[in-house]
Amino acid sequence: MPRFDIDPDIAKARTPDTAFYTDPQLFGEAKKKLFAPSWQFVGDTDQVRQPGDMVPFTLLADYLDEPLLLVRDQGNALHLLSNVCTHRGNILVHEPCSSPHIRCRYHGRQFHPDGKFRSMPEFKEVLDFPSPADDLARLPLFQWGKWLFTSPGLSSDPGHFLGDMIDRLRWLPFSDYQFRPDRSRDFSVKAHWALYCENYLEGFHIPFVHAGLNEVIDFGSYTTELFRYSNLQLGIAREDEDCFDLPPGSPDYGKKVAAYYFFIFPNLMFNFYPWGLSVNIVMPVSLRETRVAFRTYVADESRYDKGAGAGLDRVEGEDEEVVEAVQKGIRSRFYRHGRYSVTREQGTHHFHRIIAGLME
């Protein structure tokens, strides 16, 4: 098994051995070591507007594949629960609904909206029942504005992953952001999930792959800032192109910011444009397939599809083409490692350093 050894000096470092992208065992290990300790995007508070509302979903279907249930209780508190009955493992809720309690349709076991066991028919003779094991598992739920996150590993600090993005963008008008299902979609990419992330993490390819984006972004002013488990690529607008109206309290006040591209390790992309937000969730399916969910939140309809945030479907198609070509290339017997551009690939090097630390 190859060791992960990414030199901290980007000028000396080599990329991971291609086994990381081709070995089924490493693909499985990444589930436990990279994804389980992370914080994952689970949607927004508008999904459960009224007391009693509950929405089932699967966290990273086909990979973590964890059935979960988002609930707003009668006291207006939010809970994120396992959607698996503690009696025989049946899925509890199959579609969005409203109810004062959770009931399993298999044998009638009931739970309170906070996951606490409520009742069970034909169980009077069972000893030491109920116990805490009969409650539904509760997952941590972190809220930023209307957006919700959870950590399936139950133990990591959300601030280590999300704190720098939150600090940078405290001035955002959170109430203006509205989810637009008509402008949200999923894409299937025939490539390893990490290759898709690596492509996102460097602006190096923009002049070569994204002609349209290159016309509105000042590539010479493009910068990357590194944090603990996240990073920011700051896109500066060319003259007369659409940019944020930054308040004096913003640390970027005075800059013509066209886009904030935040990456949250290992698989979340928060792309803030003057018109709103595109959340990209990278979901591993197999060694050679990844599903990418684009979730669109519009804050200013009049600015939609302008500037750096224009033509996102076209940009996605351009990225898919090059990433799928890399997927074919990394299987070659003649390629094992690459090197990094010191000035343009800091984000990719940082990503590989985190992977190396956690995988080892």
C-alpha positions as CSV (number, residue, x, y, z in Angstrom):
1,M,0.0,0.0,0.0
2,P,1.6,3.3,-1.0
3,R,2.2,5.9,1.8
4,F,0.8,9.3,1.5
5,D,3.7,11.7,1.7
6,I,3.0,15.2,0.3
7,D,5.9,17.5,1.1
8,P,4.8,20.7,2.9
9,D,7.0,22.7,0.6
10,I,4.9,23.0,-2.6
11,A,8.1,23.7,-4.6
12,K,9.4,20.2,-3.7
13,A,6.1,18.3,-3.4
14,R,4.7,15.6,-5.7
15,T,1.0,14.8,-6.1
16,P,-0.4,11.5,-4.5
17,D,0.4,8.2,-6.0
18,T,-2.2,7.3,-8.6
19,A,-3.2,4.4,-6.4
20,F,-5.4,6.8,-4.4
21,Y,-7.6,7.2,-7.5
22,T,-7.5,3.6,-8.6
23,D,-7.4,1.3,-5.5
24,P,-10.8,0.1,-4.3
25,Q,-9.5,-0.3,-0.7
26,L,-8.4,3.3,-0.5
27,F,-11.7,4.4,-2.0
28,G,-13.4,2.6,0.9
29,E,-11.0,3.9,3.6
30,A,-11.7,7.5,2.5
31,K,-15.3,7.0,3.5
32,K,-14.2,6.5,7.2
33,K,-11.2,8.8,7.3
34,L,-12.1,11.7,5.1
35,F,-15.9,11.9,4.9
36,A,-17.2,10.6,8.2
37,P,-15.3,13.3,10.3
38,S,-16.4,16.1,7.9
39,W,-19.3,18.5,7.9
40,Q,-21.8,17.9,5.1
41,F,-24.5,20.2,3.7
42,V,-28.0,19.0,4.4
43,G,-30.2,21.7,2.9
44,D,-31.9,24.7,4.5
45,T,-34.5,25.6,7.1
46,D,-37.1,26.3,4.5
47,Q,-37.5,22.6,4.0
48,V,-39.3,22.4,7.4
49,R,-41.1,25.7,7.8
50,Q,-43.9,24.6,10.2
51,P,-43.9,22.7,13.5
52,G,-44.4,19.0,12.8
53,D,-42.7,19.2,9.3
54,M,-40.2,16.4,8.6
55,V,-38.1,15.7,5.5
56,P,-36.3,12.4,4.9
57,F,-33.1,12.3,2.8
58,T,-30.0,10.1,2.3
59,L,-26.7,11.7,3.2
60,L,-24.3,11.1,0.3
61,A,-26.3,8.3,-1.3
62,D,-24.3,5.4,-2.7
63,Y,-21.3,6.3,-0.5
64,L,-22.0,7.2,3.1
65,D,-25.6,6.2,2.2
66,E,-27.0,7.2,5.6
67,P,-30.8,7.6,5.9
68,L,-31.6,10.7,7.9
69,L,-34.6,12.8,8.9
70,L,-34.8,16.5,9.4
71,V,-37.6,17.5,11.8
72,R,-39.0,20.7,13.2
73,D,-40.8,20.0,16.5
74,Q,-43.8,21.7,18.1
75,G,-41.5,24.0,20.0
76,N,-40.0,25.1,16.6
77,A,-36.6,23.4,17.4
78,L,-34.8,21.6,14.6
79,H,-33.6,18.0,15.0
80,L,-31.6,15.7,12.7
81,L,-32.2,12.1,13.4
82,S,-31.5,8.6,12.0
83,N,-34.4,7.6,9.8
84,V,-34.0,4.0,10.9
85,C,-36.3,2.4,13.4
86,T,-34.6,1.0,16.5
87,H,-36.8,-2.1,16.5
88,R,-36.0,-3.9,13.2
89,G,-34.2,-1.3,11.1
90,N,-37.1,-0.2,8.9
91,I,-37.0,3.2,7.2
92,L,-39.4,5.4,9.2
93,V,-40.4,8.3,6.9
94,H,-40.4,7.9,3.1
95,E,-41.5,11.4,1.9
96,P,-41.9,14.9,3.3
97,C,-44.9,15.1,5.7
98,S,-46.2,16.8,8.8
99,S,-46.9,14.9,12.1
100,P,-46.7,15.5,15.8
101,H,-44.7,12.3,16.2
102,I,-42.7,9.7,14.2
103,R,-44.4,6.3,13.7
104,C,-42.9,3.1,12.1
105,R,-45.5,1.6,9.8
106,Y,-43.9,-1.9,10.2
107,H,-44.7,-2.7,13.9
108,G,-46.1,0.6,15.2
109,R,-43.1,1.9,17.2
110,Q,-43.4,5.6,17.9
111,F,-40.9,8.4,18.6
112,H,-41.1,12.0,19.7
113,P,-39.9,14.6,17.2
114,D,-36.6,14.9,19.1
115,G,-36.0,11.1,18.5
116,K,-36.9,10.0,22.1
117,F,-38.8,6.7,22.3
118,R,-42.5,7.2,22.8
119,S,-44.4,3.9,22.7
120,M,-44.4,0.3,21.3
121,P,-47.2,-2.2,21.2
122,E,-46.8,-5.7,22.5
123,F,-43.7,-4.9,24.5
124,K,-44.9,-5.0,28.1
125,E,-43.1,-8.2,28.9
126,V,-39.7,-7.0,27.6
127,L,-37.2,-6.5,30.4
128,D,-35.1,-3.3,30.7
129,F,-37.2,-1.6,28.1
130,P,-37.1,1.1,26.9
131,S,-33.5,2.1,27.2
132,P,-31.5,4.9,25.5
133,A,-30.7,2.4,22.7
134,D,-34.4,2.6,21.7
135,D,-34.2,6.3,21.0
136,L,-33.3,7.4,17.5
137,A,-29.7,8.4,17.0
138,R,-29.4,12.2,16.9
139,L,-26.8,13.9,14.7
140,P,-25.3,17.3,15.3
141,L,-26.9,20.1,13.4
142,F,-25.1,23.3,12.7
143,Q,-26.9,26.3,11.2
144,W,-25.4,29.3,9.3
145,G,-28.1,31.6,8.1
146,K,-30.7,29.3,6.7
147,W,-28.2,26.6,5.6
148,L,-27.8,23.4,7.6
149,F,-24.8,21.1,8.1
150,T,-24.1,17.8,9.9
151,S,-21.1,15.6,10.7
152,P,-21.8,11.9,10.5
153,G,-18.7,11.2,12.6
154,L,-20.4,13.1,15.5
155,S,-17.2,14.6,16.9
156,S,-15.5,17.3,14.7
157,D,-15.8,21.1,15.3
158,P,-17.8,22.9,12.6
159,G,-15.7,26.0,13.1
160,H,-12.6,24.1,11.8
161,F,-14.4,23.6,8.5
162,L,-16.9,26.5,8.1
163,G,-15.6,29.2,10.4
164,D,-13.4,31.1,7.9
165,M,-16.2,31.2,5.3
166,I,-18.7,32.5,8.0
167,D,-16.3,35.1,9.2
168,R,-15.5,36.4,5.7
169,L,-19.2,36.7,4.7
170,R,-21.0,37.9,7.8
171,W,-22.4,40.9,5.9
172,L,-24.5,38.6,3.5
173,P,-28.3,39.3,3.5
174,F,-29.2,35.8,4.5
175,S,-33.0,36.3,4.4
176,D,-32.7,37.3,0.6
177,Y,-31.4,33.9,-0.5
178,Q,-34.2,31.7,-1.9
179,F,-33.7,28.1,-3.0
180,R,-34.5,27.6,-6.7
181,P,-35.2,24.0,-7.6
182,D,-35.8,25.1,-11.3
183,R,-32.2,26.2,-11.5
184,S,-30.8,23.3,-9.5
185,R,-29.7,20.0,-11.0
186,D,-27.4,16.9,-10.7
187,F,-24.6,16.0,-13.0
188,S,-22.9,12.6,-13.5
189,V,-19.1,12.7,-14.1
190,K,-17.1,9.7,-15.1
191,A,-14.2,10.3,-12.8
192,H,-13.0,9.9,-9.3
193,W,-14.4,12.4,-6.8
194,A,-11.0,13.8,-5.8
195,L,-10.1,14.6,-9.4
196,Y,-13.3,16.8,-9.7
197,C,-12.3,18.6,-6.5
198,E,-8.7,19.1,-7.6
199,N,-9.9,20.8,-10.8
200,Y,-12.1,23.2,-8.8
201,L,-9.2,24.0,-6.4
202,E,-7.0,25.8,-8.9
203,G,-7.7,28.7,-11.3
204,F,-4.7,27.6,-13.3
205,H,-6.9,26.0,-16.0
206,I,-9.3,29.0,-16.4
207,P,-7.5,30.6,-19.4
208,F,-7.2,27.2,-21.1
209,V,-10.6,25.6,-20.4
210,H,-13.1,28.4,-19.6
211,A,-12.9,31.1,-22.3
212,G,-16.1,32.7,-21.2
213,L,-15.2,32.9,-17.6
214,N,-11.7,34.2,-18.5
215,E,-13.4,37.2,-20.2
216,V,-15.0,38.4,-16.9
217,I,-12.3,37.3,-14.4
218,D,-9.0,39.2,-14.0
219,F,-6.8,36.1,-14.0
220,G,-3.7,38.1,-13.0
221,S,-5.5,39.1,-9.7
222,Y,-6.8,35.7,-8.9
223,T,-5.7,34.6,-5.4
224,T,-6.0,31.5,-3.1
225,E,-6.2,31.7,0.7
226,L,-5.7,28.6,2.7
227,F,-7.4,27.7,6.0
228,R,-7.5,24.6,8.2
229,Y,-10.1,22.5,6.4
230,S,-11.2,25.0,3.8
231,N,-9.8,27.6,1.3
232,L,-11.0,30.6,-0.7
233,Q,-10.3,31.5,-4.3
234,L,-11.1,35.1,-4.8
235,G,-12.2,36.1,-8.3
236,I,-11.7,39.7,-9.2
237,A,-13.8,41.2,-12.0
238,R,-12.4,42.8,-15.0
239,E,-13.4,46.4,-15.7
240,D,-17.1,47.0,-16.1
241,E,-18.0,43.4,-15.2
242,D,-20.5,42.6,-12.5
243,C,-19.2,42.6,-8.9
244,F,-20.4,42.6,-5.3
245,D,-21.5,45.9,-3.7
246,L,-19.4,45.3,-0.6
247,P,-20.2,47.0,2.7
248,P,-17.4,48.9,4.5
249,G,-17.4,46.2,7.1
250,S,-16.2,43.6,4.6
251,P,-12.5,42.7,4.7
252,D,-12.6,42.9,0.9
253,Y,-14.1,46.4,0.8
254,G,-12.7,48.4,-2.1
255,K,-12.1,45.3,-4.3
256,K,-14.1,44.4,-7.4
257,V,-15.0,40.9,-6.2
258,A,-16.7,38.9,-8.9
259,A,-16.9,35.6,-7.0
260,Y,-16.1,34.0,-3.7
261,Y,-15.2,30.3,-4.4
262,F,-15.1,28.6,-1.0
263,F,-14.1,24.9,-0.8
264,I,-15.0,23.0,2.4
265,F,-13.0,19.8,2.8
266,P,-13.5,17.2,1.5
267,N,-16.3,17.8,-1.1
268,L,-18.3,21.0,-0.7
269,M,-18.1,24.1,-2.9
270,F,-19.8,27.4,-2.0
271,N,-19.7,29.7,-4.9
272,F,-21.0,33.2,-4.0
273,Y,-21.9,35.6,-6.8
274,P,-23.5,39.0,-6.8
275,W,-26.8,37.3,-7.7
276,G,-26.6,34.6,-5.0
277,L,-25.1,31.2,-4.3
278,S,-24.4,27.9,-6.1
279,V,-23.7,25.1,-3.7
280,N,-21.9,22.2,-5.4
281,I,-21.9,18.9,-3.5
282,V,-19.4,16.3,-4.8
283,M,-20.8,12.8,-4.1
284,P,-18.6,9.7,-4.7
285,V,-20.3,6.8,-6.4
286,S,-17.5,4.6,-7.5
287,L,-13.8,4.8,-8.4
288,R,-14.8,6.0,-11.8
289,E,-18.0,7.9,-11.2
290,T,-19.0,11.0,-9.2
291,R,-22.4,12.7,-8.9
292,V,-22.3,16.5,-8.5
293,A,-25.4,18.3,-7.1
294,F,-25.8,22.0,-8.0
295,R,-28.1,23.7,-5.5
296,T,-29.0,27.3,-6.5
297,Y,-30.0,30.1,-4.2
298,V,-30.9,33.4,-5.8
299,A,-30.7,36.6,-3.7
300,D,-31.0,39.2,-6.6
301,E,-32.9,38.0,-9.6
302,S,-32.0,41.1,-11.7
303,R,-28.3,40.1,-11.6
304,Y,-28.8,36.4,-12.2
305,D,-26.6,34.8,-15.0
306,K,-24.3,37.8,-15.2
307,G,-20.5,38.1,-14.6
308,A,-18.6,35.2,-13.2
309,G,-21.8,33.5,-12.2
310,A,-23.1,33.3,-15.8
311,G,-23.3,30.2,-17.9
312,L,-22.7,27.8,-15.1
313,D,-24.0,24.8,-17.1
314,R,-21.5,25.6,-19.8
315,V,-18.6,25.9,-17.3
316,E,-19.7,22.6,-15.7
317,G,-19.6,20.9,-19.1
318,E,-16.1,22.2,-19.7
319,D,-14.9,20.9,-16.4
320,E,-16.5,17.5,-16.9
321,E,-14.7,17.1,-20.2
322,V,-11.2,17.8,-18.8
323,V,-11.8,15.8,-15.6
324,E,-13.0,12.8,-17.4
325,A,-9.9,13.0,-19.6
326,V,-7.7,13.1,-16.5
327,Q,-9.6,10.0,-15.2
328,K,-8.4,8.1,-18.3
329,G,-4.9,9.4,-17.9
330,I,-4.3,8.5,-14.3
331,R,-4.8,4.8,-15.2
332,S,-1.8,4.9,-17.5
333,R,1.2,2.7,-16.5
334,F,3.4,5.6,-17.5
335,Y,2.0,8.1,-14.9
336,R,2.4,8.0,-11.1
337,H,2.9,11.5,-9.8
338,G,2.7,15.1,-10.9
339,R,4.2,18.4,-9.6
340,Y,2.6,21.7,-8.5
341,S,2.7,25.2,-9.8
342,V,3.9,27.2,-6.8
343,T,1.9,30.2,-7.8
344,R,-1.3,28.6,-9.1
345,E,-1.9,25.3,-7.4
346,Q,-1.7,26.1,-3.7
347,G,-5.3,24.9,-3.2
348,T,-4.7,21.5,-4.7
349,H,-1.5,21.1,-2.7
350,H,-3.4,22.0,0.5
351,F,-6.2,19.5,-0.4
352,H,-3.6,16.7,-0.9
353,R,-1.9,17.6,2.4
354,I,-5.2,17.2,4.3
355,I,-5.9,13.9,2.6
356,A,-2.4,12.7,3.4
357,G,-2.7,13.6,7.1
358,L,-6.1,11.9,7.5
359,M,-5.4,8.8,5.4
360,E,-2.2,8.1,7.4
